[in-house]
Amino acid sequence: GSPHHALYMVLSGEVEVGPEIPGTSPSFYRFSKLEPGALVGRLACFSGDVSIFSARAVTDGVKLLRIPKATIDELLVAGPRAMISCFEQILSFLSPSVHLVNWCSQWEHVQASEVIARKGDPCESIYMVLNGRIRASYSSNVGTAVEEYGRGRCIGDIGGITKSRWPCKVYAIRNSELARVPVKVFEALIRMHPNAGLHFARVIASQVRARQSEQAASSVSGHRRVYHRRGISSGAAPPTPSIMPTYGLSLATIAVVPLSDVDIDAFCSTMVTSLKRIAPAKLLTKDMARQNLGEKVYRHNNALHELRMTRFLGEVEEKHRLVVFQADQRYTWWTRLCIAQADAILLLVKADKAPET
């Protein structure tokens, strides 16, 4: 779950690599064992994404050679052909299943309030939330259940496996990016990897059992009830095991909006410093966005520039578990964007000058 700032070469000893999934037994699954001469962290180092694998020593006295990412970038600039060889080796290690998902999945950008699926529509795809926030609204004779899905969650898994229809209305509550995997592709993966299908079935069974328990509790109470389940850490349903660490958090983005003349720079800086003790956090300001995207993208708002901005914000979310958006004191375009991207909005005022309610 952490970004790779260096590439490591095994000089002596053995290192095992694999996903580490908290809450499961065993929690570590070894994919491969690396011997002297092997490289650790190539994919994450070249792509700039966070690593989904953990590496740990198998034997005592393991020695590694650390090559900083900045040094690798300089070497690739001096010899561009070396990049082709590196990517060829990386692709050779990927299984056919990864290539299948890569070719058959579809990346989708959805705007806030855009409907993804309507109740009663055939469930022909499974959606993975890459970044953003999605809400599913269930209606029944016992009340209305609202469930929200954050980064890393799957939507439509139960309906896709059972070949049923959507039991709810699914829509985005903020600008989001989704990966849509057709059910037929997912069925092919299960046939290729039966153990993965068994694990997936257990996860679905636990979710169904938790939802039935909620409905039974509502029936006993004798009145209509509204359920709210946010993210992966609240509600009756047990959290779905995830390769990426969740840190027990149910939100990913926070917008700090000043309502009075306050030192928002100092406040946000102190807040992010404190949040880093909990999880990897990042402060994002208007100047940072302008520096990364350029003045044209920032000042001229059109469909292409909006897409570039969304992709930039998505990359920031992918590399940090928490992102704090520092808004302007005025209701500017940047302030609107911060509010639209936020899972939670924090209104900042001076204690002695708080607005009257």
C-alpha positions in Angstrom: 0.0 0.0 0.0 3.0 2.3 0.1 4.6 4.0 -2.9 8.0 2.7 -4.1 10.7 5.3 -4.1 13.4 2.9 -5.0 14.2 -0.4 -6.8 15.9 -3.2 -4.8 18.2 -5.9 -6.0 18.7 -9.0 -4.0 22.4 -9.5 -3.4 22.3 -12.4 -0.9 19.6 -14.5 0.8 16.0 -15.0 -0.3 13.0 -12.7 -0.4 9.3 -13.7 -0.8 6.8 -11.5 -2.5 3.0 -11.7 -2.2 -0.2 -9.9 -1.1 -0.8 -9.3 2.6 -4.5 -9.3 3.4 -5.4 -8.4 7.0 -8.2 -10.3 8.6 -7.6 -13.5 6.8 -5.7 -16.7 7.7 -3.0 -16.8 6.6 -2.6 -13.1 6.1 0.3 -13.4 3.7 0.2 -15.4 0.4 3.5 -16.0 -1.3 3.4 -15.5 -5.0 7.1 -16.0 -5.7 10.5 -16.4 -4.0 13.3 -14.2 -5.2 16.9 -15.3 -5.2 20.1 -13.3 -5.6 20.1 -11.2 -8.8 16.3 -10.7 -8.7 14.7 -7.2 -8.6 12.0 -6.2 -6.1 9.4 -3.5 -6.8 9.9 -3.1 -10.6 6.2 -2.6 -11.5 5.4 -0.1 -8.7 8.7 1.8 -9.3 8.2 2.2 -13.1 4.5 3.0 -12.9 4.6 5.3 -10.0 1.6 3.5 -8.4 1.5 2.1 -4.9 2.5 -1.5 -4.5 -0.1 -4.1 -3.9 2.5 -6.7 -2.7 4.6 -7.0 0.3 8.2 -8.3 0.4 9.8 -10.0 3.4 13.0 -11.8 4.0 12.9 -15.6 4.1 16.4 -16.2 5.4 18.6 -14.3 7.9 21.2 -11.9 6.6 19.5 -10.8 3.4 21.4 -8.0 1.6 19.7 -5.6 -0.8 21.0 -3.0 -3.2 18.8 0.1 -3.1 18.6 2.1 -6.4 16.6 5.4 -5.9 13.8 6.0 -8.3 15.4 9.3 -9.3 18.5 7.5 -10.4 16.5 5.0 -12.4 14.7 7.9 -14.2 18.0 9.5 -15.1 19.3 6.2 -16.5 16.2 5.7 -18.6 16.4 9.2 -20.0 20.0 8.6 -21.0 19.2 5.2 -22.5 15.5 5.0 -23.6 16.0 1.6 -25.1 16.5 0.2 -21.6 12.9 1.0 -20.8 11.6 -1.3 -23.5 13.7 -4.2 -22.1 12.4 -3.4 -18.6 8.8 -3.4 -19.7 9.2 -6.6 -21.6 10.5 -8.4 -18.5 7.6 -6.9 -16.4 5.0 -8.1 -18.9 6.6 -11.6 -19.1 6.0 -12.0 -15.4 2.3 -11.1 -15.6 -0.1 -14.1 -15.9 -2.6 -14.5 -18.8 -5.3 -13.7 -16.3 -4.0 -10.2 -15.8 -3.8 -9.6 -19.6 -7.3 -10.9 -20.0 -8.7 -8.4 -17.4 -6.6 -5.6 -18.9 -8.0 -6.1 -22.4 -11.6 -6.8 -21.4 -12.1 -4.2 -18.6 -13.4 -0.7 -19.5 -12.4 2.4 -17.6 -15.4 4.8 -17.0 -15.5 8.3 -15.7 -18.8 9.2 -14.1 -19.9 12.6 -13.0 -21.5 13.3 -9.6 -25.2 12.2 -9.5 -24.8 10.2 -12.8 -26.7 6.9 -12.7 -24.6 3.8 -13.2 -27.4 1.2 -12.9 -31.1 1.3 -12.3 -33.2 -1.1 -10.2 -34.4 -3.9 -12.4 -31.7 -3.6 -15.1 -29.8 -6.8 -16.0 -26.6 -7.1 -14.0 -24.1 -7.8 -16.8 -21.0 -6.2 -15.3 -19.1 -5.9 -12.1 -17.8 -2.5 -11.2 -14.6 -1.7 -9.2 -14.3 1.8 -7.7 -10.9 3.1 -8.6 -11.5 6.4 -6.9 -14.5 8.5 -5.9 -17.7 7.4 -4.1 -20.7 5.4 -5.3 -24.1 5.1 -3.5 -26.6 2.2 -3.8 -30.1 2.9 -2.7 -32.3 -0.1 -1.7 -36.0 0.2 -1.1 -38.2 -2.4 0.6 -41.2 -2.7 2.8 -39.1 -2.4 5.9 -37.4 0.9 4.9 -34.6 2.3 2.7 -31.1 1.1 2.9 -28.3 3.3 1.7 -24.8 1.8 1.2 -21.8 3.7 0.0 -18.8 2.3 -1.8 -15.4 3.9 -1.6 -12.1 3.2 -3.4 -11.4 -0.5 -3.8 -14.9 -1.8 -3.4 -16.9 -4.0 -5.8 -20.4 -3.3 -7.0 -22.7 -5.8 -8.7 -20.7 -8.9 -7.6 -23.8 -10.7 -6.2 -26.0 -9.9 -9.1 -23.4 -10.8 -11.7 -22.7 -14.2 -10.2 -26.4 -15.1 -9.7 -27.3 -13.6 -13.1 -30.1 -11.6 -11.6 -31.1 -7.9 -11.9 -30.0 -4.9 -10.0 -31.9 -4.8 -6.7 -31.0 -1.1 -6.2 -30.3 2.2 -7.9 -26.6 2.9 -8.2 -25.2 6.4 -8.8 -22.1 8.5 -8.1 -22.2 11.0 -5.3 -19.0 12.6 -6.5 -16.9 12.5 -9.6 -15.6 8.9 -9.8 -13.6 6.5 -11.9 -14.7 2.9 -12.3 -13.4 -0.2 -13.9 -16.2 -2.2 -15.5 -15.5 -6.0 -15.9 -18.1 -8.0 -17.9 -19.5 -10.9 -16.0 -18.4 -13.4 -18.7 -14.8 -12.3 -18.2 -15.2 -12.8 -14.4 -16.7 -16.3 -15.0 -13.7 -17.2 -17.2 -11.3 -16.1 -14.4 -13.1 -18.3 -11.9 -12.8 -21.3 -14.2 -9.1 -20.5 -14.5 -8.6 -20.1 -10.8 -11.2 -22.1 -8.8 -9.7 -21.1 -5.4 -10.4 -17.5 -6.2 -14.0 -18.4 -7.0 -14.3 -20.1 -3.6 -12.9 -17.1 -1.8 -15.2 -14.8 -3.7 -18.2 -17.0 -2.8 -17.4 -16.8 0.9 -17.2 -13.0 0.7 -20.6 -12.8 -1.0 -22.1 -15.2 1.5 -21.0 -13.0 4.4 -22.4 -9.9 2.8 -25.8 -11.6 2.1 -25.9 -12.9 5.7 -25.2 -9.5 7.1 -27.9 -7.8 5.0 -30.5 -10.4 6.0 -29.6 -9.7 9.7 -30.2 -6.0 9.1 -33.6 -6.7 7.6 -34.5 -9.1 10.4 -33.6 -6.5 13.0 -35.8 -3.9 11.3 -38.7 -6.3 11.2 -38.4 -6.9 14.9 -38.3 -3.2 15.7 -41.7 -2.8 14.0 -41.0 0.5 12.2 -39.5 1.7 9.1 -35.8 2.3 9.2 -33.0 3.9 7.2 -29.7 2.2 7.1 -26.4 3.9 6.3 -23.3 2.0 5.7 -20.3 4.1 4.8 -17.2 2.6 3.2 -15.8 -0.6 4.7 -15.5 0.1 8.4 -19.1 0.7 9.5 -22.4 -1.1 9.4 -23.2 -4.7 10.2 -21.5 -6.2 7.2 -18.0 -7.4 7.9 -15.4 -5.7 5.8 -14.4 -7.3 2.5 -10.8 -8.4 2.7 -8.7 -6.0 0.7 -5.1 -6.2 -0.6 -4.7 -2.5 -0.1 -4.6 -1.5 3.6 -7.7 0.4 4.8 -6.4 1.7 8.1 -10.0 1.3 9.4 -11.1 4.4 7.5 -14.4 4.8 5.7 -13.5 8.0 3.8 -10.7 9.0 1.5 -11.0 12.8 0.9 -11.7 15.7 3.1 -12.4 19.3 2.0 -11.6 22.1 4.4 -13.7 25.1 3.5 -13.0 28.4 5.4 -16.1 30.5 6.3 -14.2 33.3 8.0 -10.8 34.9 7.9 -8.7 32.1 9.4 -5.1 30.9 8.8 -6.2 27.9 6.7 -2.6 27.1 5.6 -1.5 26.5 9.1 -4.6 24.6 10.0 -4.5 22.2 7.0 -0.7 21.7 7.4 -1.2 20.7 11.1 -4.2 18.5 10.2 -2.3 16.6 7.5 0.7 16.1 9.8 -1.6 14.6 12.4 -3.4 12.4 9.8 -0.1 11.0 8.6 0.2 9.2 12.0 -2.9 7.3 11.0 -2.4 6.7 7.3 -0.5 8.1 4.3 -2.0 11.6 3.8 -1.6 14.4 1.3 -2.5 18.1 1.3 -3.7 19.4 -2.1 -4.0 23.1 -2.7 -4.9 25.3 -5.6 -1.3 26.2 -6.3 -0.3 22.5 -6.4 -3.0 21.7 -9.0 -1.9 24.7 -11.1 1.7 23.6 -10.9 1.0 20.0 -12.0 -1.6 20.8 -14.7 -0.6 24.2 -16.0 -2.3 27.5 -16.2 -4.5 26.6 -19.2 -6.1 23.6 -17.5 -6.7 25.6 -14.4 -8.2 28.7 -15.9 -10.1 27.3 -19.0 -12.7 24.8 -18.0 -13.7 22.4 -20.8 -14.4 18.7 -21.1 -10.7 17.8 -21.9 -9.3 19.9 -19.1 -11.9 18.6 -16.7 -10.9 15.0 -17.6 -7.2 15.8 -17.0 -8.1 17.4 -13.7 -10.1 14.3 -12.7 -7.2 12.0 -13.7 -4.8 14.1 -11.7 -7.0 14.0 -8.6 -7.5 10.2 -9.1 -3.7 9.7 -9.2 -3.3 11.6 -6.0 -6.0 9.5 -4.3 -4.4 6.3 -5.5 -1.1 7.1 -4.0 -2.4 8.4 -0.6 -5.0 6.9 1.7 -6.2 10.3 2.8 -6.3 13.5 0.7 -7.1 16.9 2.3 -8.4 19.5 -0.2 -7.7 23.1 0.9 -10.5 25.3 -0.5 -10.5 29.0 -1.1 -12.3 31.4 1.2 -14.5 32.5 -1.7 -16.8 30.2 -3.6 -14.4 29.8 -6.6 -14.1 27.1 -9.2 -11.5 25.4 -7.0 -13.7 25.5 -4.0 -16.6 23.9 -5.9 -14.1 21.2 -7.1 -12.9 20.5 -3.5 -16.5 20.1 -2.3 -17.4 17.9 -5.3 -14.4 15.6 -4.6 -14.9 15.3 -0.8 -16.3 12.4 1.1 -16.5 14.8 4.1 -16.6 18.6 4.3 -15.1 20.4 7.2 -16.3 24.0 7.7 -13.6 26.1 9.3 -14.4 29.3 11.3 -12.9 31.2 14.2 -14.4 30.3 17.5 -15.1 34.0 18.4 -16.5 34.8 15.0 -18.7 31.8 14.2 -21.7 32.5 12.0 -25.1 32.5 13.7 -27.2 29.5 13.1 
